[in-house]
Amino acid sequence: MRMRPAPGAIHFSLADARGKDPPPAGNLAVPMFAHGSLELEFYAPSDQDPQKPHSRDEVYFIASGTAWFCDDMDRQAVKAGSFLFVAAG
């Protein structure tokens, strides 16, 4: 039995995200959803991630592949299923 999202809820699958058009010019990620100050984007870097520190907190959920997550203090292996929180700055 497939459950429906509650009224006011939204659902995206990884296939939905991968099926979107490329990111808009000047953006590395595809916008998926926005509500108030919350923004959800699909970001699929290849090779090296060129992002710099952001002005707001961010979370990342690794959907596929493997990588190294590096901050000023540590380097951690991440893989599909990993969740990362990155504080602003």
C-alpha positions in Angstrom: 0.0 0.0 0.0 1.5 3.3 -1.1 0.9 6.2 1.4 0.1 9.7 0.2 1.9 12.7 1.6 -0.1 14.6 4.2 -1.8 17.9 3.0 0.9 20.5 2.8 3.6 17.9 2.5 5.8 17.3 -0.5 7.8 14.3 -1.7 10.7 14.0 -4.2 12.5 10.9 -5.2 16.1 10.7 -6.3 14.8 9.9 -9.8 12.8 13.1 -9.7 15.8 15.1 -8.9 18.0 13.5 -11.5 15.3 14.1 -14.1 15.3 17.9 -13.6 16.8 20.3 -16.1 20.5 21.4 -15.5 21.1 24.1 -12.9 20.4 27.7 -13.9 23.3 29.7 -15.1 25.7 30.7 -12.3 24.3 28.0 -9.9 25.9 24.6 -9.2 22.6 23.0 -8.0 19.1 22.4 -9.3 16.4 24.1 -7.2 13.9 21.5 -6.1 11.8 23.2 -3.4 11.6 26.4 -1.4 9.5 27.4 1.6 10.3 30.4 3.8 14.0 30.3 4.5 14.3 26.6 3.6 15.7 25.7 0.1 16.2 22.2 -1.2 18.6 21.7 -4.1 20.0 18.7 -6.0 23.7 19.0 -6.2 25.7 16.4 -8.2 29.4 17.5 -8.3 31.8 15.5 -10.4 35.5 15.2 -9.4 36.1 18.1 -7.0 33.5 20.3 -5.3 34.3 24.0 -5.9 32.0 25.3 -3.2 33.1 27.8 -0.6 31.7 28.4 2.9 28.1 29.6 2.8 26.3 32.3 4.8 23.7 29.9 6.1 23.7 26.4 7.7 23.4 23.6 5.2 22.7 19.8 5.2 23.8 17.3 2.7 22.5 13.8 2.2 24.8 11.7 0.0 22.6 9.8 -2.5 25.3 7.9 -4.4 29.0 7.5 -4.7 31.8 8.1 -2.2 33.9 11.2 -1.4 36.0 12.8 1.2 34.4 15.6 3.3 37.1 18.1 4.5 36.8 21.0 6.9 39.4 23.0 8.7 39.9 20.3 11.3 39.1 16.9 9.8 38.8 14.7 6.7 36.0 12.1 6.7 35.0 9.4 4.2 31.4 9.8 3.1 29.3 7.4 1.1 25.7 6.8 0.0 23.5 7.2 3.0 25.7 9.7 4.8 24.2 12.8 6.3 26.3 16.0 6.8 25.6 19.2 8.6 27.7 22.2 7.8 27.3 25.3 9.9 27.3 28.7 8.2 30.8 30.1 7.5 
